[in-house]
Amino acid sequence: MKLLLWLLRGAIFIVLFGLGIKNSSSVDLRFFLDQHWQAPLSLVLLGAFTAGVIVGLAAMLGVWTRQRRELTRLHQQLTSGAKDHV
């Protein structure tokens, strides 16, 4: 099973590496006030993906903390209820 997982990881790496090599041409990113930036397309795509992951994790952070507090509260209720029955 580990061998299959490593083969899958290797295949994904080769496909993404090939995609990066084929999309190495420069693109212009135009900002406000006549600002622009030239970068390889693969770098721009990687930056957009990374920014999306960061925004998604930040959006989930509130839910995670709320669930963690609820889990702690329920665990305390369970342990205090178990002590009362002994």
FENWO-V186459 format. One record per pair of residues at least 12 apart in sequence whose C-alpha atoms are under 8 Angstrom apart, sorted by the first residue. I is the first residue (numbers start at 1). J is the second residue. D is the distance in Angstrom with one decimal. If there is no record, write none. Layout:
i:j:d
I:J:D
I:J:D
This chain:
i:j:d
19:42:7.7
20:42:5.2
21:42:7.9
23:40:7.3
23:41:5.7
23:42:5.7
24:40:5.1
24:41:5.8
24:42:6.1
25:40:5.4
25:41:6.1
26:38:6.1
26:39:5.2
26:40:4.3
26:41:5.9
27:39:5.7
27:40:6.0
27:41:5.9
